[in-house]
Amino acid sequence: MVIALLLTLYLPHNLVAQRSLSFEVFRETVEPIFIQPRGGHGPSISPCASCHINSGTPLKLQPLQETEDGQVYWSESQSRVNFEVVSKLVVPGQPERSRLLQKPLAVAAGGVAFHVGG
């Protein structure tokens, strides 16, 4: 599932799409993947976000904001920084050459539930 959603951002529909990425698609479709609970880190704590916010990996995400009722989110400015980080790890129109897409975590996509570094 992760790969399928990420590909929606990176697979081109025309030549213009091959040369550019969409912040709106990233924010609405891809970024929420990073905060989805995947188990193993306690209730409603995403291992993707907790690791990639606190690490020095190439996929360094911005700290999360939290609402009074415990919902987490990134502000638009934080999402733009995340978009810039992710944009350096993909090759528009060439998912097979995109570093971010080479490590599927969804078991159904051939990945593993946990990965070491990247």
N, C-alpha and C positions, 0 to 999 in steps of 0.2 A: 504494500500500500504506500509506503513512504516513497519508493521509487516512482510509482505511478503518479503521485501528486507532484513530486519534484519535476518530473518530465513535462507536466503541463506548463511549467514556467519556461522550460528550455527547448522544447521541440518547436521548430519553426512552422508557421503556417504560410509564410511567404519569405522573400529575401530580406525584407526589412526586419522581420522578427529574428532572423539569423544573426543580425548585427547588434541587436539590443535586447535587454532584459526589461521586464515590466515590474516596477516597484509595487504597483497595485496588486498584481497577481501574486507576487512574493508575499506581501503583507496579508492578503486574504486567504491564500491557499497553502503556501509553503511554511511561513513563520509559525502558524499554529501547530504544526507538526512537532516543533521543538519543545512545546510546553504540554504535549499530551502525556498523561501518565502511562508509563510502560511497565510498572511494577518494579519491585526490588528496592525502592528508595523511600518507602512509606506512602501513606495515602496522599494522593493528589500532588506528589512531588515528582516532577519529570527528571529522570536521570540525564536526558539530553541537555536540558537547560542548566541543571545544577552542575554538571561537569563542564560544559562549554562556556559557562559564565565565569567559572572559577579556575580556568586553566589557561595555559599559554599556547594552546594549539592554534593552528591556522584558522579554525572555526571558533574564534573568540566572540561570544555573544555579549550583548549589553546586559547589565543587571535588570532584573524584573521589578516592576512596580506592583503594588498589591492594593486592592480595594479593601474597604472596611469589612466586607463579607468574605475575604480571603481569596478572591479571584486574582489571578496574576495576568499581567499584560505588559507590553512594551509601548511607550509613547511613540508618536509618529517620528520624532527625531531619533529615538533609539532604534526604531525599525529601519530608518534610513541608514544608520551606521551598520546594522546587521546586514542589510541589503548589500552594502558596499563590500563587506567581508565575504559574504556568500558569492558575490559576483566574481571575486578573484579565484574562486574554486570551481568555476564552471566554464565551459566553452559553449557559447550559444549555438544551437543547432547541431552540436556534436556531443551528445550525452556520453558516448563511449570514451571521450577524452576528458570528461569532467570529473575532477578529483572527488568532489562531494558525492557524485553518483556511483562511484566505484566501490563504496562500502555500504551495501544495503543492510539495514538492520531488521527489516520485516522478514520473519522466517519464511513466509509465503513467497517472498521474492528471492529466496535463496540466501538470505542473510542470517545473521546471528543476533541474539538478544543483547549481546554486549560486545564491544570492540575495544581494543587497546590502541590508543593514539590514532593518528591519522596523518 
